[in-house]
Amino acid sequence: MSSTVIKETTSVKLDKAAKDEAKRIFGELGLTMGEAFNLFLHQVTLNKGLPFEVKIPDKLTKSIIDEAQKTQTVPKRLE
């Protein structure tokens, strides 16, 4: 039994630096950007949600994130 996969072109706005780094990593894995996105979409379908945990950060984590964003450095408590 053969099935035909219908492909569709889509457009999304991405963070350029994140996209470039991800594309480099996908290349090392032998994947194109499209193949990696399709893998992600299949995982979302299999997991019935995001294939990784997403949480609201606790107060300590939030303060560390805020400090790092303001100073553009890693807070000393994490070194």
RAKA-V59229 format. One record per helix or strand. SS is the DSSP state (a for helix, b for strand). FROM is the first residue (numbers start at 1). TO is the last residue. Records with the same first field share a line. If there is no record, write none. Layout:
SS = FROM-TO  FROM-TO
//
This chain:
a = 16-28  33-47  59-71  76-78
//
